[in-house]
Amino acid sequence: MPTIRILGPLEVRIAGHEVTVPGRNGPWLLAGLALGLGRPVPEDRLTEWVWGPAGASVGALRTGISRIRTWLRDQMSLPDAIELTAHGYRLNIARVRLDAARFMELTETAVAERDPARRLDLFQQALAEWRAPVLLGAPEGLRACPEAHRLDTAQLTCVMNLADLALVLDRPQEAVDQVVHLAGRHPYDERLHARLITVLGASGRRAQALRWFEATRRRLADELGIDPSPELRDAHAALLAEEARASGQGTARPAVPNMLPPDVTDFTGRERIRQELRRYLCDASRNTVSIAAVSGMGGIGKTALALHLAYEIRAQFPGGQLYMDLHGTGTRTEPVDPTEVLSRFLRILGVGGDSIPPTLDERAELFRTLMSDRRALIILDNATDAAHVMPVLPGSPSCAVIITSRRSLGALAGAWHVDLDVLSPSQATTLLERIVGKERLARDPAAARELPSLCGYLPLALRIAGARLAAKRHWTTTTLVAHLSDERRRLDEFAYGPLHVRAVFALSYQGLEPEEQRAFRRLGLIEVTSFASWAAAALLDVDVPEADRLLETLVDAQLLQVAANDSAGRTRYLFHDLVRLFSREMGEAEDPAQVRKDAVERMLSCLLSVSRGAYSALYGGEHQIVRGSPKRWRLPADYVEELVADPVEWFETERLTIVNAVHLAASAGHEDLSWDLACTTSIFFSLLKYLDDQHTTLETGYAAAERAGDVRGMAAVLQRRGMLHVDKALYDLGTADYDRSLELFQEAGDVHGQGIARTYLAMVDRFVGRFDQAMGRYEQALEELREAGDLGTEAFVLRNIAQIHLDQDRLQLARVNFEAALAIYEPLNTPRGLAQTLYWLGSLDLREKRYGEARDAFTRTLTSARTIGDRVGESLALHGLGESSMRQGLLEEAEAALTQAVDITQSLKSRLIQARVRTSLGELYHVAGRTAEAAAQLETAVEIAKTIGTKPIEERAAELLDEVRSTID
């Protein structure tokens, strides 16, 4: 496997021999792609890195990438090492050995490793990948970019982790060389120099450590005018104390309070969070008290994390460890009052009962006074809210506090907030293995893989499942999975001894106000991964601001989670799987069935209304689509307009919601909503090539319409399914669906539907070269569409008629019809229709040898296609730009555009457009005298065109291929 090394000077090796990347900028383009570590690097960023702020043309960049691709293919047998994505170029690091990727992989593995010795070894392996600073000798833009800086920072973090671990394992000498080397490159990083002094001292090199401190102190004073940081001074003081102890001057440590309950022996996961909290809580340089506020839903493992972390860091707090369960979870036990907490803490600190002050303020003052000279750790478990713990907080920066609560503790200013999530699948499996035994789980591997998911990766549920399995030796893992597979009984199964998942959720539910409980019950009806507040507003029959308030209340109660923000900054929410089951239980117990059905109908009809808004934003109206007639719960028009301002981005966000909603509508008895939603959104699935989802939703919608005897609905779905078949170049299947759709629309007496079905039948005729038949159908469809008043589809038909004239060299008639279509599209403000018409006008300009006008048209098309995320349109525009550049003799630019177009069509599996583009690329290579490459492209184009039955393209490619072969002969 070829090796690319960027942790030092750029180096590329194959079979152990160093090779040279071709081109003046070729090495740095490859280096820039390598910095992406397998992620896409945008074109503008790559250009700036390699060519500097002045940059270079997109054509120069793409030509450079094309040369590297050719070199990788021909010299290193890597035909697909560089991939084009929607977000830029990506180096496929699965095909090469990249030292930076290996370094990051090893450090991440080390952080997750529980065995300290193994962790140390992994850190050492990771650091062995480094030879010098990142891309030493490369252009400044590459060496100074954020990606290179992140690698340098990761190396620094890795070395400091290595030093800390080496000290813990009493192997400090293994870290000395790495720390010394890096300290020379970071002369002002006091954290690193503090560690160097410590590892030198621990290695028996105390004199060298003292000299290093003195040299560092002078450098800071002379060059920066500052004194050493507290961390650096502490390392020096510890060194001096060690000198004193070595001289027999040490003193015994006094006994200190330790109120910690036992640690969780099988604690699993949370490595990154623990690492961050250890660093934060043990930071001796802080000038305020360190407070870690850990929140999360019931059963998430907040207390387990707090206790495990406390045991990990208690050696750093020799002044003692204080602990109190505040009982603030809403149980029958009243929350412990801060006055009582302080009384118990003061007693453990040695204050006699008679000396404890009577008031809360006085007790808080005495507590803070006693803690002022202690380096102590305090755990306040199960707090109600921030106000519950404020009086108990010490003021000294020598202390650290860990607080857990089911509610967010955002009011604690300056605290490090951690919102705990469920375990990862691998961590959940590890926890079960520690409870049940790895060998026992291995007997039922399929069930062992399914069990963590059924537990929702929730630590409490995992512990209950594990405890039940461990106790029932006659059960297999498959037995337990069978018990948990029934959703209606699942919460019953999560109970063992004092542990009850349902009881944990019930406590949080009981603490809600009535309207908040109602919202919680209704939201469980949404069967989606995540949802926005506008969907909740429809479900709850309230306005969006009120829905926002209720959702945030449920988030604060840890019964709902924040999933993410969408591209416009709107918050999306989600349920944990087990909480959703509890929500449904509460809904079925407290809400009548009709109330639940009405709520679902409101939400589905609102989604349909917004989907129609997105469709209209893309097409300038509800054109080329048959509308259903269900009632719709509508949002304010201006809100919908803002929501779908970028309709493609909106669809990307809501895609899974729509897929689930089509199925929910069908199963809940809202058949008209099911087929209407499937048809309305079908074009978005097609546009973004989610073809499996498109097929699934259309099949579901058709079955729903058929079940309801809705002839018009069946016809509408068949018309959309025919488009799906045509997108795949399955013209026979598409024709069959369009024919049946036309019959059903005629049966229903729907003139509009007939016009649309006839339009798409004519389009298939055009694709396969039946131009006369297509023209007849288009003319009949125009009459029906004009009767129905569908201007958008009328423009679509005019454009297709123009394309037939263009194919048959009737150029004046083509222009008349293109311009007629454009005259309709422009006032409708139809982004996609405008882009497609501009593309074909550009094609007409090409035919008339108006190359400058053609390039302008294709450039506008490309901008529009990229704006709306239309990858098919992007490939067509690039095809047009390649053609016009070729006609103007700009062969390098033409090759860059056509190569990129081929990449897109391959990723989209668009065989029709790929055949067109490869035909043009073959012609380009023929013109450039690259005969073998021309023949390869044209042979592929002919093969594709034959397979999909596109005669015009097949004939053109075959004609060019004959010309190429004649030059070979």
Beta strands, then each sheet from edge to edge (+ up, - down):
strand 1: 3-5
strand 2: 11-14
strand 3: 17-19
strand 4: 82-85
strand 5: 88-91
strand 6: 97-98
strand 7: 290-295
strand 8: 321-325
strand 9: 377-383
strand 10: 400-405
strand 11: 416-419
strand 12: 495-496
strand 13: 499-500
strand 14: 531-532
strand 15: 561-565
strand 16: 571-574
sheet 1: 3+ 2- 1+ 6+
sheet 2: 4+ 5-
sheet 3: 8+ 9+ 10+ 7+ 11+
sheet 4: 12+ 13-
sheet 5: 14+ 16- 15+
end
